[in-house]
């Protein structure tokens, strides 16, 4: 029975490849940061819309009675 061939080996890493990997990782970190900011901004906008609709449905007079600032 003939011997099996050795599995293919990965070529040695070069400086250019290491720079490419570092650049790609940096790009992905930057994009993740931007995505987190967009998600947070979207959630805040959604919360403001929900609050505005709730106040509009309840009526401004019910949400803020005439002397509401005296309660503090």
C-alpha positions, -999 to +999 in steps of 0.1 A: +000+000+000+015+034-010+021+060+017-003+089+019+009+123+008+014+149+035-014+175+039-007+208+022+010+233+044+003+270+046+030+292+032+050+313+056+035+346+066+050+376+049+053+412+062+028+423+036+003+397+046+007+407+083+001+444+073-029+434+053-044+414+082-037+443+106-053+468+082-084+446+077-088+441+115-085+479+120-111+485+093-135+460+109-131+476+143-138+510+129-169+497+111-182+480+143-178+513+161-198+531+135-225+504+135-228+506+173-232+544+171-259+540+144-278+514+165-277+537+195-289+567+175-317+546+160-328+534+194-328+570+208-348+582+179-373+554+183-376+561+220-383+598+213-409+589+187-427+566+212-426+593+239-440+619+215-468+596+203-477+587+239-478+624+250-499+632+219-524+604+226-527+613+263-529+650+257-505+676+269-528+688+297-529+653+312-492+647+310-482+682+322-509+696+345-509+734+350-487+733+381-465+703+373-433+721+381-444+727+417-441+689+424-403+691+426 
